[in-house]
């Protein structure tokens, strides 16, 4: 099954910064509007994320939590993980090595 066939997986790629964050926010809100029981944001193809991207993920997590869903991140790259650790967001988000382990952890 590919990523696009899994409705509760939200894959991102490239650099997530101030220029692309508004579009990602709109897409994520659209996905959350369907109130999935769990939502996994796949970051395995993300090479960089800035504070605006982190804000989008935090907002998404809060939205999913507001209706009792589960929100998780998967596949943080070696150069992206320290960004989460410095902001202590590795203690806020549920983070998994890959999409399959995140989906299995319900």
C-alpha positions, 0 to 999 in steps of 0.5 A: 500500500502506498502513502497516497492510499493511506488516508491517515498519512500526511506525507511532507517533503523538502524544506518546510519554511515560511514560504510553504507553511501556509499551504501545508497548514491549509492541507493539514486542516483539510485532512483534520476536518475529516476527523481521522482517528489517527493522523501520521505526518511522514517527515521522512523526506523533509530536509529542513523545518523552521519555526513556522513549520513546527507551529503548523505541526503543533496546531495540527496536533492540538486540533487532532487532540481536541476531538480525541484523535491521535497525532504522530510524526514519523521518519525524522531525518538526522538533520531534522531531529535536532530541531525538535530536540532543541525546542524540546518538541521531541517530548511533546510529539509522539515520534516514530521511526517510520509510518508503519510503526506509528500506525501500529501504535494506536 
